[in-house]
Every structure is written in structure tokens, then in C-alpha cells.
Amino acid sequence: MACGSTRDVVQATAVNASALATDAVTEIQSGLATSSALATVDTVVDAIKAVTDLLPDGGALTTLLSNVSAILADSNELQTDWTNGGRLDLLIDAIKAKTDNLPTDPADASDIAASFAALNDLSTADIDARLTAYDAATGTEAAAISAAIAALNDLAASDVWTYATRTLTQSAASVTAAVTGSTLAIVRTTTFDATLTGITVPSGWATARFTIKTRANKTQADATSALLQILVTDGGDAGDGLVVLNSSTSGLTAANASLTVNASSVDIHIEDAATALLAIGGYEYDVKFFHGTSDSTVVTTGICNVTSTPTETI
């Protein structure tokens, strides 16, 4: 036990400052950093930290990388577009093809104005020369032209009146006044003529009547309520013409009115002696065909206005 205790004492105190040789202490200290060296290291570390503090975090670096990649892709696309035959190169070539056709020295506005002025700068001699060169029609040529015009007007009255669609021999004003759409306009003391077109004439018709009535009298008997009625018989009859005037059938002149049936129209004619007896006002009219044993068809209806004119003389 005594030996063990001595050993422990020796181990605990064997190495201390007084036990080390002077050259050993110097050797150990030469391997350690001095305070001056540590200060230099501290300065360098501070400088490094100042730089790294300015660097973005990991997410920002990722975004920066993505942006750089996008810029690189765009620049690669531009490089492709600018190559010979690339998209931008082709566009520039097309523009150049247009501009190559422009004159190198476009005309000045004064040059254009001078050119136009030259066109109008005709002298008296120029005009005389052109008039002398004019080849007027000879007498034979003029006669041929007149004959051709005359041939265009070589129509007989029968040619006009047998034509399916024809125009009344009235002034434009009187035709417009007589028929406007489906409205008839009768002027007292003047002859009335009108053609109602677009009518489907029943086959086998026997008689037809054109009747004018007031709205209130529409359901009354024709002979005692019609303002005017005209009768026509297929093939003609002595009783055709004016049959009712001012709700009366007596004392009438049948020839004072007539109704003519055509292929697809009817002509109405009323003498001024009959219109002079009509009362001014607004009325309704129709054209009615009677056919078969007991059949009848109304082919058209409309409004009829009776007006007056200052001159009542007939």
C-alpha cells in the first residue's frame, strides 16, 4: 500500500512548471499562436463575415438561378432569330424587299404639281388640231342612228295594252295619288283610274264587283249602303258598269264607271261626273269575285279616301 501511495503522489505532481526545463517551455510556446496572430485572424474573419452577410438566403439564390436561366433561354432564342434564315432575319428581308422598290430619289411635291399643270397646258393650236381630227358622224351614219331610235319607239297601242304588266298613261303625280300601297285616293270632280295588281283571279268566275262602303255600313245591303259599286260580267253584259252610287241604284249612268279584269290585276275607272257626287271621307273597299254555283272570293281589300279639289267644275 505504501508503494501505491508513493506512485500516486509522483503521478500527480510529476509535471509542473518547476519540473519542466526552460528549453521545453520555449519549444512549447513557439508552437502556439501569439496574441498578434490571433488579432490578425479575427480581422480576416470579420471581413469574410461582412461579405457573406450580403449574400441572399438559399431561396433567393434559387430565384436568381431561375431568372438567369430564363435570360439565357431568351438570349438563345434571339441568337436563333438573328441567324440567317431566322425569324427576325426573314422579317427584315421582307421589309427590305419592299423598300428596294422605292425610288432612290422620290419626286418632290413641286414636281408632281408641275406634271399636273402640264396636262392642262393646252394651247389654242392644240385645241384646233384636236377639233380638226374629230371624226363627226356623216349624214348616212346620223340617219342610221335616227332610224334605230325610231325603231325602239315603234309600238302600237295594242302592243302596250296586251302586255301583262303595263303603266297607266297618267302623270307620275296622279298615279301616286290614285294608289299608295293598298290605299285608294279619289278626288271629287276628277276622273279616277287605278290598277290593283297582285290579284289571283278565280278560274271560271262569272261576275266581279268593286265596292266602297263606310265601316259602319259594311254589314248592310249593297244597294242601300254602298257609297259606290261597279259590276263586271265575264264576257261583258249590258248591265255592267256603275250599279250603286250614294246608296242608290236609280238614275245612274252605267258608263260612268267600269271594272276590267286582267290576268292578275283589275283596272278601275270612274268618270268625274260620278266622283263629283261622292261625299268626302274615309271608306273601305274590296274586290269580290263570284264563281261556281254559289261561291265567292274577296281578292283584295283596302282603304279609300275621298277628298276635294278647289276646282269643282266638270
HELIX and SHEET records of a PDB file:
HELIX    1   1 ALA A    2  THR A   13  1                                  12    
HELIX    2   2 THR A   22  SER A   30  1                                   9    
HELIX    3   3 SER A   35  THR A   52  1                                  18    
HELIX    4   4 GLY A   58  TRP A   82  1                                  25    
HELIX    5   5 ARG A   87  THR A   99  1                                  13    
HELIX    6   6 ALA A  109  LEU A  119  1                                  11    
HELIX    7   7 THR A  124  ALA A  133  1                                  10    
HELIX    8   8 GLY A  139  LEU A  152  1                                  14    
HELIX    9   9 ALA A  157  TRP A  161  1                                   5    
HELIX   10  10 ALA A  172  ALA A  178  1                                   7    
HELIX   11  11 ASP A  222  SER A  225  1                                   4    
HELIX   12  12 ALA A  254  ASN A  256  5                                   3    
HELIX   13  13 ASP A  272  THR A  275  1                                   4    
SHEET    1   A 7 VAL A 179  THR A 180  0                                        
SHEET    2   A 7 THR A 183  VAL A 187 -1                                        
SHEET    3   A 7 ASP A 295  THR A 307  1                                        
SHEET    4   A 7 GLY A 281  HIS A 291 -1                                        
SHEET    5   A 7 TRP A 205  LYS A 213 -1                                        
SHEET    6   A 7 LEU A 228  THR A 233 -1                                        
SHEET    7   A 7 GLY A 241  LEU A 245 -1                                        
SHEET    1   B 3 PHE A 192  THR A 197  0                                        
SHEET    2   B 3 SER A 265  ILE A 270 -1                                        
SHEET    3   B 3 ALA A 257  VAL A 261 -1                                        
END                                                                             
